[in-house]
Amino acid sequence: MDISQFEMEDSIEFEVILPDGSGSGLFFEIYGQDSEEYKAKERKRINARMLKRGKREKHETIEEIEERNFQTLFSALKNVRGAELDGRELETTEADLKLIFKYMPYSQGQLDSKIVDRVLFMKS
């Protein structure tokens, strides 16, 4: 069996679907959980967190957990296109992703579920 048939794409693009089932015109390009780009960002983030945690013995607050979860999603984000706010095109930044999640909270769940859906990343 030739295992090259199971090779995975590093990234995919998908359109955020509105609650009514229609397309939003907002597209996320994301790295999959198996991509080197995602792994490198996550390792860096987790290593920094572990070093910080070693300096203090404290339980995480809900806000810290939410921020950690957001950072995981941001690590997977390669590009955002199709989003504007007050005439300004939103970019692939933490601040703009937080704005997208504020105005379109359902996009957060879609982003989260796509990152781990390996089928989406399989090459045809």
C-alpha positions in Angstrom: 0.0 0.0 0.0 1.3 3.4 -1.0 0.9 5.6 2.1 1.3 8.8 0.1 -2.4 8.5 -0.6 -3.0 9.6 2.9 -1.0 12.8 2.7 -2.6 15.8 4.4 -3.0 19.4 3.2 -1.3 22.0 5.5 -4.2 24.4 5.3 -7.8 24.7 4.0 -10.2 27.6 3.5 -13.8 27.5 4.5 -16.7 29.9 4.6 -18.4 30.7 7.9 -22.0 29.6 7.7 -24.7 31.8 9.2 -27.2 30.4 11.7 -29.8 30.3 8.9 -27.6 28.0 6.8 -26.5 30.6 4.3 -22.9 31.6 3.5 -21.6 34.7 5.3 -18.9 35.8 2.8 -16.4 35.5 5.6 -13.6 33.0 5.0 -11.1 31.5 7.3 -8.0 29.8 6.0 -6.7 27.5 8.8 -3.9 25.2 9.5 -4.9 21.6 10.5 -3.8 20.2 13.9 -1.3 18.0 12.1 0.4 20.8 10.2 3.9 21.9 11.2 2.9 25.6 11.3 0.1 24.9 13.9 2.3 22.6 15.9 5.1 25.1 16.0 2.8 27.9 17.2 1.2 25.7 19.8 4.5 24.4 21.1 5.8 28.0 21.5 2.6 29.1 23.3 2.4 26.1 25.6 6.1 26.3 26.5 5.7 30.0 27.5 2.7 29.1 29.5 4.5 26.3 31.3 7.4 28.6 32.2 5.0 31.2 33.5 3.1 28.6 35.5 6.3 27.3 37.1 6.8 30.7 38.6 3.5 30.8 40.4 1.1 28.3 42.0 -2.3 29.6 41.1 -5.5 28.2 39.6 -6.6 29.6 36.3 -9.6 31.9 36.1 -12.3 31.5 33.6 -11.0 34.5 31.7 -7.5 32.9 31.5 -9.0 29.6 30.2 -11.0 31.5 27.6 -7.9 33.4 26.5 -6.0 30.1 26.3 -8.7 28.6 24.2 -8.7 31.7 22.0 -4.9 31.5 21.5 -5.3 27.9 20.4 -7.7 29.0 17.7 -5.5 31.9 16.7 -2.6 29.5 16.3 -4.6 27.7 13.7 -5.6 30.8 11.7 -3.6 31.4 8.6 -5.8 34.1 6.9 -9.1 35.9 7.2 -10.9 37.4 4.2 -14.2 39.0 3.5 -14.8 40.7 6.8 -15.2 44.5 7.3 -16.2 46.6 10.3 -17.1 50.3 9.9 -15.6 50.3 6.4 -12.3 48.8 7.5 -11.2 45.4 6.2 -10.4 43.1 9.1 -7.0 41.4 9.1 -5.5 38.3 10.4 -4.7 39.7 13.9 -5.7 38.7 17.4 -7.7 41.9 17.8 -9.6 41.4 14.6 -10.4 37.8 15.3 -11.8 38.8 18.7 -14.0 41.3 16.9 -15.2 38.6 14.5 -16.1 36.4 17.4 -17.9 39.2 19.2 -20.1 40.0 16.2 -20.3 36.4 14.9 -19.9 34.1 17.9 -21.0 31.0 15.9 -17.8 31.4 13.8 -15.7 30.5 16.8 -17.4 27.0 17.1 -17.0 26.5 13.3 -13.3 27.4 13.4 -12.8 25.1 16.4 -14.5 22.1 14.8 -12.8 22.4 11.5 -9.2 22.4 12.9 -9.6 18.9 14.2 -11.6 17.5 11.3 -8.8 15.6 9.6 -11.1 14.5 6.6 -11.1 18.2 5.5 -7.3 18.2 5.2 -6.9 15.0 3.2 -5.5 15.4 -0.2 -7.7 13.9 -2.9 
